[in-house]
């Protein structure tokens, strides 16, 4: 937007050979005022227009200066004209300062918030989460608050459904395990982890053969299986089924070490969350940690 017609008026500190003020458009006075207006700490922001005129542009006609100065203030407010570049720089700085929020869940990675919410919903005992509203849960940790509340509500709803499904699987696994342990015990001197039976069982579980019959019946289908006691074999069937069911949840971990590091981190987050949100449950922390450790050991038993 062009300046007002008084652009041809003179300016402070910039005179021609006859001592007349230079044109306002390119004058030193105008540029000095612009520099001062760009400085948020400058006294110019608290000065009346007459004061600005006296200090920076006293050689200009006051009436015409007021019109020009008003136009500069309009540019400043709209971040246009000589202040447009400053606006672009501010936007760039704001973008650089804006923290990057990790995605809640991807096929290759799960977020801290996802892991923590799964943990406290999967094992809610002693956390007090059953009595908390979704909004209270969202406010309870930075790993939740970094997402807007509306998005977190959706994440929470999906997580509740996932946890319900996983808890049902765990309960069924526990029932299967107890049933298998009631079988007649026998002994074997063979080592499971390096025996061909281990890989054969993985195939039978993956292709559904192990789910089509009882462990004892499956034991009788291969000579390799019969190198072990029925009790030992039934136990390994239970473990392999459990690993196979849990695989979709843990598929993004490339190795056992990475998974263990993740679990340690989640355990620390879980403990801190409990401490920060309900001091009374500190008395239950030891018991809770023992249960959580036992659960994880059962889930990962037979990995070696």
C-alpha positions as a Markdown table, in Angstrom:
| # | Residue | x | y | z |
|---|---|---|---|---|
| 1 | Unk | 0.0 | 0.0 | 0.0 |
| 2 | Unk | 1.6 | 3.3 | -1.0 |
| 3 | Unk | 2.2 | 6.0 | 1.6 |
| 4 | Unk | 0.0 | 9.1 | 1.7 |
| 5 | Unk | 0.5 | 12.1 | -0.6 |
| 6 | Unk | 2.8 | 13.7 | 2.0 |
| 7 | Unk | 5.6 | 11.3 | 1.0 |
| 8 | Unk | 7.2 | 14.3 | -0.7 |
| 9 | Unk | 7.7 | 16.0 | 2.7 |
| 10 | Unk | 11.3 | 16.2 | 4.1 |
| 11 | Unk | 12.8 | 14.1 | 6.9 |
| 12 | Unk | 15.1 | 14.1 | 10.0 |
| 13 | Unk | 18.8 | 13.8 | 9.4 |
| 14 | Unk | 18.5 | 13.7 | 5.6 |
| 15 | Unk | 18.7 | 17.1 | 4.0 |
| 16 | Unk | 19.5 | 18.2 | 0.4 |
| 17 | Unk | 22.1 | 20.8 | -0.5 |
| 18 | Unk | 19.6 | 23.6 | 0.3 |
| 19 | Unk | 18.9 | 22.3 | 3.8 |
| 20 | Unk | 15.4 | 21.0 | 2.9 |
| 21 | Unk | 14.2 | 17.7 | 4.3 |
| 22 | Unk | 14.5 | 14.7 | 2.0 |
| 23 | Unk | 11.4 | 13.0 | 0.7 |
| 24 | Unk | 9.7 | 10.9 | 3.4 |
| 25 | Unk | 9.5 | 7.7 | 1.3 |
| 26 | Unk | 13.3 | 7.0 | 1.5 |
| 27 | Unk | 14.2 | 9.2 | 4.4 |
| 28 | Unk | 16.5 | 8.2 | 7.3 |
| 29 | Unk | 13.8 | 9.4 | 9.7 |
| 30 | Unk | 11.2 | 6.9 | 8.3 |
| 31 | Unk | 13.7 | 4.0 | 8.4 |
| 32 | Unk | 14.7 | 4.9 | 11.9 |
| 33 | Unk | 11.1 | 5.0 | 13.1 |
| 34 | Unk | 10.5 | 1.6 | 11.4 |
| 35 | Unk | 13.5 | 0.1 | 13.2 |
| 36 | Unk | 12.2 | 1.4 | 16.5 |
| 37 | Unk | 8.7 | 0.0 | 15.9 |
| 38 | Unk | 10.2 | -3.4 | 15.1 |
| 39 | Unk | 11.9 | -3.3 | 18.5 |
| 40 | Unk | 9.4 | -4.5 | 21.1 |
| 41 | Unk | 11.5 | -3.0 | 23.9 |
| 42 | Unk | 11.7 | 0.5 | 22.3 |
| 43 | Unk | 10.2 | 3.5 | 24.1 |
| 44 | Unk | 8.5 | 4.5 | 20.9 |
| 45 | Unk | 5.6 | 2.2 | 21.7 |
| 46 | Unk | 4.7 | 4.3 | 24.7 |
| 47 | Unk | 5.2 | 7.7 | 23.1 |
| 48 | Unk | 2.5 | 10.0 | 21.8 |
| 49 | Unk | 2.7 | 10.9 | 18.1 |
| 50 | Unk | 3.9 | 14.4 | 19.0 |
| 51 | Unk | 6.8 | 12.9 | 20.9 |
| 52 | Unk | 7.7 | 10.7 | 18.1 |
| 53 | Unk | 7.6 | 13.6 | 15.7 |
| 54 | Unk | 9.8 | 15.8 | 18.0 |
| 55 | Unk | 12.4 | 13.1 | 18.5 |
| 56 | Unk | 12.6 | 11.5 | 15.1 |
| 57 | Unk | 11.1 | 13.8 | 12.4 |
| 58 | Unk | 10.9 | 17.3 | 13.7 |
| 59 | Unk | 11.7 | 18.8 | 10.3 |
| 60 | Unk | 8.5 | 17.4 | 8.9 |
| 61 | Unk | 5.2 | 19.2 | 9.0 |
| 62 | Unk | 3.4 | 17.7 | 12.0 |
| 63 | Unk | 0.0 | 17.3 | 10.4 |
| 64 | Unk | 1.5 | 15.4 | 7.4 |
| 65 | Unk | 3.7 | 13.4 | 9.7 |
| 66 | Unk | 0.8 | 12.2 | 11.7 |
| 67 | Unk | -0.8 | 10.8 | 8.6 |
| 68 | Unk | 2.4 | 9.0 | 7.6 |
| 69 | Unk | 2.9 | 7.7 | 11.1 |
| 70 | Unk | -0.6 | 6.4 | 11.3 |
| 71 | Unk | 0.0 | 4.5 | 8.1 |
| 72 | Unk | 3.1 | 2.9 | 9.6 |
| 73 | Unk | 1.2 | 1.9 | 12.7 |
| 74 | Unk | -1.4 | 0.2 | 10.5 |
| 75 | Unk | 1.3 | -1.7 | 8.6 |
| 76 | Unk | 2.8 | -2.7 | 11.9 |
| 77 | Unk | -0.5 | -4.1 | 13.2 |
| 78 | Unk | -1.2 | -6.0 | 10.0 |
| 79 | Unk | 2.4 | -7.1 | 9.6 |
| 80 | Unk | 2.4 | -5.7 | 6.0 |
| 81 | Unk | 4.6 | -3.3 | 4.1 |
| 82 | Unk | 8.0 | -2.8 | 5.8 |
| 83 | Unk | 6.9 | -5.2 | 8.6 |
| 84 | Unk | 6.0 | -8.1 | 6.4 |
| 85 | Unk | 9.5 | -9.6 | 6.5 |
| 86 | Unk | 9.4 | -9.5 | 10.3 |
| 87 | Unk | 6.1 | -11.4 | 10.3 |
| 88 | Unk | 7.6 | -14.1 | 8.1 |
| 89 | Unk | 10.6 | -14.4 | 10.4 |
| 90 | Unk | 8.3 | -14.7 | 13.4 |
| 91 | Unk | 6.3 | -17.5 | 11.7 |
| 92 | Unk | 9.5 | -19.3 | 10.9 |
| 93 | Unk | 10.8 | -19.0 | 14.5 |
| 94 | Unk | 7.4 | -20.2 | 15.8 |
| 95 | Unk | 7.6 | -23.3 | 13.6 |
| 96 | Unk | 11.1 | -24.1 | 14.7 |
| 97 | Unk | 10.1 | -23.7 | 18.3 |
| 98 | Unk | 7.0 | -25.9 | 18.0 |
| 99 | Unk | 7.8 | -29.3 | 19.5 |
| 100 | Unk | 7.2 | -32.3 | 17.3 |
| 101 | Unk | 4.6 | -34.7 | 18.8 |
| 102 | Unk | 5.2 | -38.3 | 18.1 |
| 103 | Unk | 2.4 | -40.2 | 16.4 |
| 104 | Unk | 0.2 | -42.2 | 18.8 |
| 105 | Unk | 0.7 | -45.5 | 17.0 |
| 106 | Unk | 2.3 | -46.6 | 13.7 |
| 107 | Unk | 3.2 | -50.0 | 12.4 |
| 108 | Unk | 6.8 | -49.4 | 13.1 |
| 109 | Unk | 6.6 | -47.6 | 16.5 |
| 110 | Unk | 4.3 | -46.9 | 19.5 |
| 111 | Unk | 4.4 | -43.7 | 21.4 |
| 112 | Unk | 5.2 | -43.2 | 25.1 |
| 113 | Unk | 1.5 | -42.3 | 25.8 |
| 114 | Unk | 0.3 | -45.5 | 24.0 |
| 115 | Unk | 2.6 | -47.7 | 26.1 |
| 116 | Unk | 1.7 | -46.0 | 29.4 |
| 117 | Unk | -2.0 | -46.1 | 28.8 |
| 118 | Unk | -1.9 | -49.7 | 27.8 |
| 119 | Unk | 0.1 | -50.6 | 30.9 |
| 120 | Unk | -2.3 | -48.9 | 33.4 |
| 121 | Unk | -5.4 | -50.2 | 31.7 |
| 122 | Unk | -4.1 | -53.7 | 31.4 |
| 123 | Unk | -3.1 | -53.8 | 35.1 |
| 124 | Unk | -5.4 | -51.2 | 36.7 |
| 125 | Unk | -5.1 | -52.6 | 40.3 |
| 126 | Unk | -3.7 | -49.9 | 42.6 |
| 127 | Unk | -3.7 | -47.2 | 40.0 |
| 128 | Unk | -7.2 | -45.7 | 40.7 |
| 129 | Unk | -7.7 | -45.2 | 37.0 |
| 130 | Unk | -11.2 | -46.9 | 37.3 |
| 131 | Unk | -12.4 | -43.8 | 39.1 |
| 132 | Unk | -10.9 | -41.3 | 36.8 |
| 133 | Unk | -12.7 | -39.5 | 33.9 |
| 134 | Unk | -11.1 | -39.5 | 30.5 |
| 135 | Unk | -10.3 | -35.8 | 30.9 |
| 136 | Unk | -8.6 | -36.5 | 34.3 |
| 137 | Unk | -6.5 | -39.3 | 32.7 |
| 138 | Unk | -5.6 | -36.9 | 29.8 |
| 139 | Unk | -4.4 | -34.3 | 32.3 |
| 140 | Unk | -2.5 | -36.8 | 34.4 |
| 141 | Unk | 0.7 | -37.1 | 32.3 |
| 142 | Unk | 2.6 | -35.0 | 29.7 |
| 143 | Unk | 2.6 | -38.1 | 27.4 |
| 144 | Unk | -1.2 | -37.7 | 27.2 |
| 145 | Unk | -1.4 | -33.9 | 27.2 |
| 146 | Unk | 0.8 | -33.5 | 24.2 |
| 147 | Unk | -2.2 | -34.6 | 22.1 |
| 148 | Unk | -5.3 | -32.5 | 22.0 |
| 149 | Unk | -8.1 | -33.8 | 24.2 |
| 150 | Unk | -10.4 | -34.7 | 21.3 |
| 151 | Unk | -7.7 | -36.9 | 19.8 |
| 152 | Unk | -6.9 | -38.5 | 23.1 |
| 153 | Unk | -10.6 | -39.4 | 23.7 |
| 154 | Unk | -10.5 | -41.4 | 20.5 |
| 155 | Unk | -7.2 | -43.1 | 21.4 |
| 156 | Unk | -8.6 | -44.0 | 24.9 |
| 157 | Unk | -11.8 | -45.5 | 23.4 |
| 158 | Unk | -9.7 | -47.7 | 21.0 |
| 159 | Unk | -7.3 | -48.7 | 23.8 |
| 160 | Unk | -10.1 | -49.8 | 26.1 |
| 161 | Unk | -11.3 | -52.1 | 23.4 |
| 162 | Unk | -7.8 | -53.5 | 22.7 |
| 163 | Unk | -7.2 | -54.1 | 26.4 |
| 164 | Unk | -10.5 | -55.9 | 26.8 |
| 165 | Unk | -9.5 | -58.2 | 24.0 |
| 166 | Unk | -6.0 | -58.8 | 25.4 |
| 167 | Unk | -7.3 | -59.4 | 29.0 |
| 168 | Unk | -9.6 | -62.0 | 27.6 |
| 169 | Unk | -6.7 | -63.7 | 25.9 |
| 170 | Unk | -4.6 | -63.7 | 29.0 |
| 171 | Unk | -7.5 | -65.1 | 31.1 |
| 172 | Unk | -7.9 | -67.9 | 28.6 |
| 173 | Unk | -4.2 | -68.5 | 28.5 |
| 174 | Unk | -4.1 | -68.8 | 32.3 |
| 175 | Unk | -7.0 | -71.3 | 32.2 |
| 176 | Unk | -5.2 | -73.4 | 29.5 |
| 177 | Unk | -2.0 | -73.2 | 31.5 |
| 178 | Unk | -3.6 | -74.5 | 34.7 |
| 179 | Unk | -5.3 | -77.3 | 32.8 |
| 180 | Unk | -2.0 | -78.3 | 31.2 |
| 181 | Unk | -0.2 | -78.3 | 34.5 |
| 182 | Unk | -2.7 | -80.8 | 35.9 |
| 183 | Unk | -1.6 | -83.5 | 33.5 |
| 184 | Unk | 0.4 | -86.4 | 34.7 |
| 185 | Unk | 4.1 | -85.4 | 35.2 |
| 186 | Unk | 6.9 | -87.2 | 33.4 |
| 187 | Unk | 10.6 | -86.4 | 33.0 |
| 188 | Unk | 12.9 | -85.9 | 30.1 |
| 189 | Unk | 16.5 | -85.1 | 29.8 |
| 190 | Unk | 16.2 | -83.4 | 26.4 |
| 191 | Unk | 16.7 | -79.6 | 26.1 |
| 192 | Unk | 13.7 | -77.9 | 24.5 |
| 193 | Unk | 15.3 | -74.7 | 23.1 |
| 194 | Unk | 17.8 | -76.6 | 20.8 |
| 195 | Unk | 15.5 | -79.5 | 19.9 |
| 196 | Unk | 13.9 | -79.8 | 16.5 |
| 197 | Unk | 10.5 | -80.1 | 18.3 |
| 198 | Unk | 10.6 | -76.4 | 19.1 |
| 199 | Unk | 10.5 | -75.3 | 15.5 |
| 200 | Unk | 8.0 | -78.0 | 14.6 |
| 201 | Unk | 5.7 | -76.7 | 17.3 |
| 202 | Unk | 6.0 | -73.1 | 16.0 |
| 203 | Unk | 4.8 | -74.3 | 12.6 |
| 204 | Unk | 1.9 | -76.3 | 14.1 |
| 205 | Unk | 0.8 | -73.3 | 16.1 |
| 206 | Unk | 1.1 | -70.9 | 13.2 |
| 207 | Unk | -0.9 | -73.1 | 10.8 |
| 208 | Unk | -3.6 | -73.9 | 13.3 |
| 209 | Unk | -2.9 | -77.6 | 13.8 |
| 210 | Unk | -2.2 | -77.0 | 17.5 |
| 211 | Unk | -5.6 | -75.3 | 18.0 |
| 212 | Unk | -7.5 | -78.2 | 16.4 |
| 213 | Unk | -6.6 | -80.7 | 19.1 |
| 214 | Unk | -5.6 | -81.1 | 22.7 |
| 215 | Unk | -1.9 | -80.8 | 23.6 |
| 216 | Unk | -1.8 | -84.5 | 24.5 |
| 217 | Unk | -3.2 | -85.4 | 21.1 |
| 218 | Unk | -0.7 | -83.1 | 19.4 |
| 219 | Unk | 2.1 | -84.7 | 21.4 |
| 220 | Unk | 1.3 | -88.0 | 19.7 |
| 221 | Unk | 1.5 | -86.7 | 16.2 |
| 222 | Unk | 5.3 | -86.3 | 16.0 |
| 223 | Unk | 8.2 | -88.5 | 17.1 |
| 224 | Unk | 10.1 | -85.3 | 18.0 |
| 225 | Unk | 7.4 | -84.2 | 20.5 |
| 226 | Unk | 7.6 | -87.6 | 22.2 |
| 227 | Unk | 11.2 | -86.9 | 23.2 |
| 228 | Unk | 9.6 | -84.8 | 26.0 |
| 229 | Unk | 7.2 | -85.6 | 28.8 |
| 230 | Unk | 3.6 | -84.7 | 28.2 |
| 231 | Unk | 3.7 | -82.2 | 31.0 |
| 232 | Unk | 6.8 | -80.4 | 29.5 |
| 233 | Unk | 5.3 | -80.5 | 26.0 |
| 234 | Unk | 1.9 | -79.2 | 27.1 |
| 235 | Unk | 3.7 | -76.3 | 28.9 |
| 236 | Unk | 5.6 | -75.4 | 25.7 |
| 237 | Unk | 2.4 | -75.6 | 23.7 |
| 238 | Unk | 0.9 | -73.1 | 26.1 |
| 239 | Unk | 3.9 | -70.8 | 25.8 |
| 240 | Unk | 4.0 | -70.9 | 22.0 |
| 241 | Unk | 0.3 | -70.1 | 21.7 |
| 242 | Unk | 0.7 | -67.2 | 24.0 |
| 243 | Unk | 3.6 | -65.8 | 22.0 |
| 244 | Unk | 1.7 | -66.2 | 18.8 |
| 245 | Unk | -1.3 | -64.4 | 20.1 |
| 246 | Unk | 0.8 | -61.5 | 21.5 |
| 247 | Unk | 2.9 | -61.1 | 18.4 |
| 248 | Unk | 0.7 | -58.4 | 16.8 |
| 249 | Unk | 1.2 | -56.2 | 19.8 |
| 250 | Unk | 5.0 | -56.7 | 19.9 |
| 251 | Unk | 5.7 | -56.9 | 16.2 |
| 252 | Unk | 7.5 | -53.5 | 16.0 |
| 253 | Unk | 10.3 | -54.7 | 18.4 |
| 254 | Unk | 13.2 | -56.0 | 16.3 |
| 255 | Unk | 14.8 | -58.1 | 19.0 |
| 256 | Unk | 14.4 | -59.3 | 22.6 |
| 257 | Unk | 16.8 | -56.6 | 24.0 |
| 258 | Unk | 14.7 | -53.8 | 22.4 |
| 259 | Unk | 11.6 | -55.2 | 23.9 |
| 260 | Unk | 13.1 | -55.5 | 27.4 |
| 261 | Unk | 14.3 | -52.0 | 27.2 |
| 262 | Unk | 10.8 | -50.8 | 26.3 |
| 263 | Unk | 9.2 | -52.7 | 29.1 |
| 264 | Unk | 11.7 | -51.3 | 31.6 |
| 265 | Unk | 10.9 | -47.8 | 30.4 |
| 266 | Unk | 7.1 | -48.4 | 30.6 |
| 267 | Unk | 7.5 | -49.8 | 34.1 |
| 268 | Unk | 9.3 | -46.6 | 35.2 |
| 269 | Unk | 6.6 | -44.5 | 33.6 |
| 270 | Unk | 3.9 | -46.5 | 35.3 |
| 271 | Unk | 5.4 | -46.2 | 38.7 |
| 272 | Unk | 5.9 | -42.4 | 38.3 |
| 273 | Unk | 2.3 | -42.0 | 37.0 |
| 274 | Unk | 1.0 | -43.8 | 40.1 |
| 275 | Unk | 3.2 | -41.7 | 42.4 |
| 276 | Unk | 2.1 | -38.5 | 40.8 |
| 277 | Unk | -1.6 | -39.2 | 40.7 |
| 278 | Unk | -2.3 | -40.9 | 44.0 |
| 279 | Unk | 0.1 | -40.9 | 46.8 |
| 280 | Unk | -1.9 | -43.3 | 48.8 |
| 281 | Unk | -1.2 | -46.1 | 46.4 |
| 282 | Unk | 2.5 | -46.0 | 47.1 |
| 283 | Unk | 1.9 | -48.7 | 49.7 |
| 284 | Unk | 0.7 | -51.0 | 47.0 |
| 285 | Unk | 3.6 | -50.3 | 44.7 |
| 286 | Unk | 5.7 | -53.3 | 45.7 |
| 287 | Unk | 2.8 | -55.7 | 45.2 |
| 288 | Unk | 1.9 | -54.1 | 41.9 |
| 289 | Unk | 5.4 | -54.3 | 40.6 |
| 290 | Unk | 5.6 | -58.0 | 41.5 |
| 291 | Unk | 2.4 | -58.7 | 39.7 |
| 292 | Unk | 3.5 | -56.8 | 36.6 |
| 293 | Unk | 6.9 | -58.5 | 36.5 |
| 294 | Unk | 5.2 | -61.9 | 36.8 |
| 295 | Unk | 2.8 | -61.1 | 34.0 |
| 296 | Unk | 5.6 | -60.1 | 31.7 |
| 297 | Unk | 7.6 | -63.2 | 32.5 |
| 298 | Unk | 4.7 | -65.4 | 31.7 |
| 299 | Unk | 4.1 | -63.6 | 28.4 |
| 300 | Unk | 7.8 | -64.0 | 27.4 |
| 301 | Unk | 8.5 | -67.4 | 29.0 |
| 302 | Unk | 10.2 | -69.7 | 26.6 |
| 303 | Unk | 11.9 | -67.0 | 24.5 |
| 304 | Unk | 15.3 | -68.4 | 25.1 |
